[in-house]
Amino acid sequence: MYAQLCKRLSEEAPNFDPPDGPCTFNRLLLNKCQDEFERRRRASEAWDGSEGAVLSPEQEEERAAAKRKMVGNLRFIGELGKLEIIHESILHRCIQQLLEKRRRRPVADLAEDLECLCQIMRTCGKVLDKPKAKPLMDQYFERMYQLSSNVELLSRIRFMLQDVLDLRAANWVPRKVAQVDGPRTIRQVREEAAHDLGVYIPPSAHGPPRSSGPISPLAGVSPFFPQPGGNRTGMEDVFMGAVTLGTGPGVISSQPDKYGYDSNGFGSGVSVGGNYRPRQQQGNKHFNNQSFSRQQQNNQYNQQQNYSNSATKELPPRFKKIFSHSNTGVTGTSDGEVSLRPAATSMMLKPKTPGVLPQSALGSQQSNDHHHHHHHNSLPLAPQPQPPNQKPTPPLMHKDPPILIKQASTDKSRANRKDKGPSREEWLRRVKNVCEELTKEQSLEEAVESYRSLKLPERLTAEAVQTIVNFLLNQEESNRELGSQLLERLRVDGLVNVDRLFDGVKQVLGKLDDLVTDIPRVKSHMAGILGYLVGSGTLALADVAEPLEGGQHFPLFLLTLQTLHKLQGKSALTQTFNESKVNLLNLLPESDRTKEKLADLLEDRDLSFLLPLLRIQSDLWRALIADPTPHTFYKYIKDTLDVEHHTDPGFINALMTVLVKYITQETTLASGSDPTVIPEKLVTEQEQELLAKFKPVLQAFLHVDLQLQVIAVYALQVFTYTHNFPKGMLLRWFMNLYDLEIVEEDAFLTWKEDLSQDYPGKGKALFQVNQWLTWLQETEEDDDEEEDA
């Protein structure tokens, strides 16, 4: 979206540069992109320099934020490249820098550069991958392929690189995200793993031929399961669990398809150590349907057994257990063979995942007669495709299948027992009983213990809170307070999670209007409960404000503040309110959303102390109109406003707005003037003279802190915005404030870089003063150089 915005701006924004060169916007944008790209390198080197030192949590947070910004910026640069705002040559230079091999730099330190590289490739790789640039792209991807198999890199980065390799191999068409929502069976997970990481066994003159029978990853050499003693990729442990890979949907065979690739995505004749290749070839549905003799399957089995014996020493410790008799999930046979048949308690045998069981589980007696010499075989992933005109061969199956049926029946009876547990309505009725017991016995401890003994399921916690609050809304004040204490205790004792508690409160608020007919003062009662929960620290004031924004259930929030005022007193409520950073204007109905109306409401409810500066702007304006001399105006401020408020952003905003309004009303924006034309020189000089008269007042309050000057600039911005940016006014005021030394250059430059969204009109304001700010920045840099010299 931002890239498209830049595209429009590059076409429509005013141009201040010569017409034969790039437009102003494009030039500034390119400079900014270059700065951000180089800043990425500097930031990376800064963090790399602190390697070995333990970072504090704040530093870790800064580092993570810098990384997010860096990756986001690179994605943005890629999007600009897609829209041809940035030339392809610049993108190529970025990619080359990201892939650059630097001396004395460990490969592991490349991680952030490679993450940025993957982001650029995903975003605009398709645009760059043209016939003209093919040699360059091939070089990049060869280097990426080498890095993707480098074990020094984090596996997360290796997978990221592999995803980009796959993306190019699939003609830049992204893989579809799984369509199925909700949990998947183990069979589905394994089939997906087999599809993505199908084991490739190269043809051998003496080894077993390619087969559609079950192939163990331990049989023969594969890219993912190398021979003992070779370099491990770190992935052997993860995929060792799916030891048997059958054929069928999702399992990759090694037969060439119509494109000359085998179904692992490798070109026929490409060796394992060759150039990069994807994990799978998109759109390949050609599976191997050939059947092999029992002798060939025996060959595979023998090779598996030989390999298993020799590999045991080299396996990680937890896989050595697989080959021992003591492992509970794997049974050993009398002649030392290993059965990977799951234990009786295994999830694989439970009826909730019937997809795990082979279709021929019940017909396994025939299977056992047919394959009596295959004790070792495990459950296959899927039924095997058979050649036409032949009877289907049942999948290989361990003996003694009745356990499956027996297990299913015991689980079924257990499930039936579970179904007889309390219903949702029964659970909530028990919660209500706890509340009734509380109001009757007036014992908080007993109520907490009663609730604890319910052992309420976690999924019903929010509804339990809703039930408690709804019950309390019908009670008298003393019981509401006692019930609020119960909610606090349940939270403190860990019986109710704070998120579930808040969810329950929101559910009550959602139906509050329906309760008004039965409980006329329901908002007042609700405010009492919310006030107690906020006062006790059970809920945050900002959280309570969230569902009430836009005037929802008005005046519930003001009533809650009144409850807190009664419970906590002025100073504690002021602190709570200021820390919450709640904007009270946003909590008023739209028709009443003005500062004047808010001031009246707070005054009526004795809450004016929360926003003491709310009326300051109108008070300042009245004082200035009554006597517009700077000395009298300054004295009025000193006499009426506490010193602690002199540096308050609200006061500075009001002061600047009032003075800008008065000065322009007397000069450049006097009645009858046309704001769409630049005023005459005589009028602009009068404006400057009047500003110079009030210079001491502004300096007295603004020179305490640079940030206050930034707020004054924002006040000027908003004033010009509300007056539709009178022609030339903003630039004229910027220059006058600078020349009269009311606002320093650092404040202007801080305003330029600040990303605050609290003040409208920033974008248009920047366009009007950008050239002057660039001049100011260059002047400041020249001054700094002279001082250094």
Secondary structure as the mmCIF struct_conf table of DSSP 4:
data_model
#
loop_
_struct_conf.conf_type_id
_struct_conf.id
_struct_conf.beg_label_comp_id
_struct_conf.beg_label_asym_id
_struct_conf.beg_label_seq_id
_struct_conf.end_label_comp_id
_struct_conf.end_label_asym_id
_struct_conf.end_label_seq_id
HELX_RH_AL_P HELX_RH_AL_P1 TYR A 2 GLU A 12
BEND BEND1 ALA A 13 ALA A 13
BEND BEND2 ASP A 17 ASP A 17
TURN_TY1_P TURN_TY1_P1 PRO A 19 ASP A 20
BEND BEND3 GLY A 21 GLY A 21
HELX_RH_AL_P HELX_RH_AL_P2 THR A 24 GLY A 49
TURN_TY1_P TURN_TY1_P2 SER A 50 GLY A 52
BEND BEND4 ALA A 53 ALA A 53
HELX_LH_PP_P HELX_LH_PP_P1 VAL A 54 SER A 56
HELX_RH_AL_P HELX_RH_AL_P3 PRO A 57 LYS A 82
TURN_TY1_P TURN_TY1_P3 LEU A 83 GLU A 84
BEND BEND5 ILE A 85 ILE A 86
HELX_RH_AL_P HELX_RH_AL_P4 GLU A 88 LEU A 98
TURN_TY1_P TURN_TY1_P4 LEU A 99 LEU A 99
TURN_TY1_P TURN_TY1_P5 ARG A 103 ARG A 104
HELX_RH_3T_P HELX_RH_3T_P1 VAL A 107 LEU A 110
HELX_RH_AL_P HELX_RH_AL_P5 ALA A 111 LEU A 128
HELX_RH_3T_P HELX_RH_3T_P2 PRO A 131 ALA A 133
HELX_RH_AL_P HELX_RH_AL_P6 LYS A 134 SER A 148
TURN_TY1_P TURN_TY1_P6 SER A 149 SER A 149
TURN_TY1_P TURN_TY1_P7 VAL A 151 GLU A 152
BEND BEND6 LEU A 153 LEU A 153
HELX_RH_AL_P HELX_RH_AL_P7 SER A 155 ALA A 169
TURN_TY1_P TURN_TY1_P8 ALA A 170 TRP A 172
HELX_LH_PP_P HELX_LH_PP_P2 VAL A 173 ALA A 178
BEND BEND7 GLY A 182 GLY A 182
HELX_RH_AL_P HELX_RH_AL_P8 ILE A 186 ASP A 196
BEND BEND8 LEU A 197 LEU A 197
HELX_LH_PP_P HELX_LH_PP_P3 GLY A 198 TYR A 200
BEND BEND9 ALA A 205 GLY A 207
HELX_LH_PP_P HELX_LH_PP_P4 PRO A 208 ARG A 210
BEND BEND10 SER A 212 GLY A 213
STRN STRN1 ILE A 215 ILE A 215
TURN_TY1_P TURN_TY1_P9 PRO A 217 LEU A 218
BEND BEND11 ALA A 219 GLY A 220
BEND BEND12 PRO A 223 PHE A 225
HELX_LH_PP_P HELX_LH_PP_P5 PRO A 226 GLN A 227
TURN_TY1_P TURN_TY1_P10 PRO A 228 GLY A 229
BEND BEND13 GLY A 230 GLY A 230
BEND BEND14 GLY A 234 GLY A 234
HELX_RH_AL_P HELX_RH_AL_P9 GLU A 236 PHE A 239
TURN_TY1_P TURN_TY1_P11 MET A 240 GLY A 241
STRN STRN2 LEU A 245 LEU A 245
BEND BEND15 GLY A 248 GLY A 248
TURN_TY1_P TURN_TY1_P12 PRO A 249 GLY A 250
STRN STRN3 PRO A 256 PRO A 256
TURN_TY1_P TURN_TY1_P13 LYS A 258 TYR A 259
BEND BEND16 GLY A 260 GLY A 260
STRN STRN4 TYR A 261 ASP A 262
TURN_TY1_P TURN_TY1_P14 SER A 263 ASN A 264
BEND BEND17 GLY A 265 GLY A 265
HELX_LH_PP_P HELX_LH_PP_P6 PHE A 266 PHE A 266
STRN STRN5 GLY A 267 GLY A 267
TURN_TY1_P TURN_TY1_P15 SER A 268 GLY A 269
TURN_TY1_P TURN_TY1_P16 VAL A 272 GLY A 273
BEND BEND18 GLY A 274 ASN A 275
BEND BEND19 ARG A 279 GLN A 280
TURN_TY1_P TURN_TY1_P17 GLN A 282 GLY A 283
HELX_RH_AL_P HELX_RH_AL_P10 ARG A 294 ALA A 311
HELX_RH_3T_P HELX_RH_3T_P3 THR A 312 GLU A 314
BEND BEND20 LEU A 315 LEU A 315
HELX_RH_AL_P HELX_RH_AL_P11 PRO A 317 LYS A 320
HELX_RH_3T_P HELX_RH_3T_P4 LYS A 321 PHE A 323
BEND BEND21 SER A 324 SER A 324
TURN_TY1_P TURN_TY1_P18 HIS A 325 SER A 326
TURN_TY1_P TURN_TY1_P19 THR A 328 GLY A 329
BEND BEND22 VAL A 330 VAL A 330
STRN STRN6 THR A 331 GLY A 332
HELX_LH_PP_P HELX_LH_PP_P7 THR A 333 THR A 333
TURN_TY1_P TURN_TY1_P20 SER A 334 ASP A 335
BEND BEND23 GLY A 336 GLY A 336
STRN STRN7 VAL A 338 SER A 339
HELX_LH_PP_P HELX_LH_PP_P8 ARG A 341 ALA A 343
TURN_TY1_P TURN_TY1_P21 ALA A 344 THR A 345
HELX_RH_3T_P HELX_RH_3T_P5 MET A 347 LEU A 349
BEND BEND24 LYS A 350 LYS A 350
TURN_TY1_P TURN_TY1_P22 PRO A 351 LYS A 352
HELX_RH_3T_P HELX_RH_3T_P6 PRO A 354 VAL A 356
BEND BEND25 LEU A 357 LEU A 357
TURN_TY1_P TURN_TY1_P23 GLN A 359 SER A 360
BEND BEND26 ALA A 361 ALA A 361
TURN_TY1_P TURN_TY1_P24 LEU A 362 GLY A 363
HELX_RH_AL_P HELX_RH_AL_P12 SER A 364 HIS A 370
TURN_TY1_P TURN_TY1_P25 HIS A 371 HIS A 373
TURN_TY1_P TURN_TY1_P26 HIS A 375 HIS A 376
BEND BEND27 LEU A 381 ALA A 382
HELX_LH_PP_P HELX_LH_PP_P9 PRO A 383 PRO A 385
TURN_TY1_P TURN_TY1_P27 PRO A 388 ASN A 389
BEND BEND28 GLN A 390 GLN A 390
HELX_LH_PP_P HELX_LH_PP_P10 LYS A 391 LEU A 396
BEND BEND29 LYS A 399 LYS A 399
TURN_TY1_P TURN_TY1_P28 PRO A 401 PRO A 401
HELX_RH_AL_P HELX_RH_AL_P13 PRO A 402 ASP A 419
TURN_TY1_P TURN_TY1_P29 LYS A 420 LYS A 420
BEND BEND30 GLY A 421 GLY A 421
HELX_LH_PP_P HELX_LH_PP_P11 PRO A 422 SER A 423
HELX_RH_AL_P HELX_RH_AL_P14 ARG A 424 GLU A 441
HELX_RH_AL_P HELX_RH_AL_P15 LEU A 444 LEU A 454
HELX_RH_3T_P HELX_RH_3T_P7 GLU A 458 LEU A 460
HELX_RH_AL_P HELX_RH_AL_P16 THR A 461 LEU A 473
TURN_TY1_P TURN_TY1_P30 ASN A 474 ASN A 474
BEND BEND31 GLN A 475 GLN A 475
HELX_RH_AL_P HELX_RH_AL_P17 GLU A 477 VAL A 492
TURN_TY1_P TURN_TY1_P31 ASP A 493 GLY A 494
BEND BEND32 LEU A 495 VAL A 496
HELX_RH_AL_P HELX_RH_AL_P18 VAL A 498 GLY A 510
TURN_TY1_P TURN_TY1_P32 LYS A 511 LYS A 511
HELX_RH_AL_P HELX_RH_AL_P19 LEU A 512 LEU A 515
TURN_TY1_P TURN_TY1_P33 VAL A 516 ASP A 518
TURN_TY1_P TURN_TY1_P34 PRO A 520 ARG A 521
HELX_RH_AL_P HELX_RH_AL_P20 VAL A 522 GLY A 535
TURN_TY1_P TURN_TY1_P35 SER A 536 GLY A 537
BEND BEND33 THR A 538 LEU A 539
HELX_RH_AL_P HELX_RH_AL_P21 LEU A 541 ALA A 545
HELX_RH_3T_P HELX_RH_3T_P8 GLU A 546 GLY A 551
TURN_TY1_P TURN_TY1_P36 GLN A 552 PRO A 555
HELX_RH_AL_P HELX_RH_AL_P22 LEU A 556 GLN A 568
HELX_RH_AL_P HELX_RH_AL_P23 LYS A 570 SER A 580
TURN_TY1_P TURN_TY1_P37 LYS A 581 LYS A 581
HELX_RH_3T_P HELX_RH_3T_P9 LEU A 584 LEU A 587
BEND BEND34 LEU A 588 LEU A 588
HELX_RH_3T_P HELX_RH_3T_P10 GLU A 590 ASP A 592
BEND BEND35 THR A 594 THR A 594
HELX_RH_AL_P HELX_RH_AL_P24 LYS A 595 ASP A 604
TURN_TY1_P TURN_TY1_P38 ARG A 605 ASP A 606
HELX_RH_3T_P HELX_RH_3T_P11 SER A 608 LEU A 610
TURN_TY1_P TURN_TY1_P39 PRO A 612 ARG A 615
HELX_RH_AL_P HELX_RH_AL_P25 ILE A 616 ALA A 626
HELX_RH_AL_P HELX_RH_AL_P26 PRO A 630 THR A 640
BEND BEND36 LEU A 641 LEU A 641
HELX_RH_3T_P HELX_RH_3T_P12 VAL A 643 HIS A 645
TURN_TY1_P TURN_TY1_P40 HIS A 646 THR A 647
HELX_RH_AL_P HELX_RH_AL_P27 PRO A 649 GLU A 666
TURN_TY1_P TURN_TY1_P41 THR A 667 LEU A 669
TURN_TY1_P TURN_TY1_P42 SER A 671 GLY A 672
TURN_TY1_P TURN_TY1_P43 PRO A 675 THR A 676
BEND BEND37 VAL A 677 VAL A 677
HELX_LH_PP_P HELX_LH_PP_P12 ILE A 678 GLU A 680
HELX_RH_AL_P HELX_RH_AL_P28 LYS A 681 LYS A 693
TURN_TY1_P TURN_TY1_P44 PHE A 694 PHE A 694
HELX_RH_AL_P HELX_RH_AL_P29 LYS A 695 LEU A 702
TURN_TY1_P TURN_TY1_P45 HIS A 703 VAL A 704
HELX_RH_AL_P HELX_RH_AL_P30 LEU A 706 THR A 722
TURN_TY1_P TURN_TY1_P46 HIS A 723 ASN A 724
TURN_TY1_P TURN_TY1_P47 LYS A 727 GLY A 728
HELX_RH_AL_P HELX_RH_AL_P31 MET A 729 ASP A 739
TURN_TY1_P TURN_TY1_P48 LEU A 740 GLU A 741
BEND BEND38 ILE A 742 VAL A 743
HELX_RH_AL_P HELX_RH_AL_P32 GLU A 745 GLU A 753
BEND BEND39 ASP A 758 TYR A 759
TURN_TY1_P TURN_TY1_P49 PRO A 760 GLY A 761
HELX_RH_AL_P HELX_RH_AL_P33 LYS A 762 ASP A 788
#
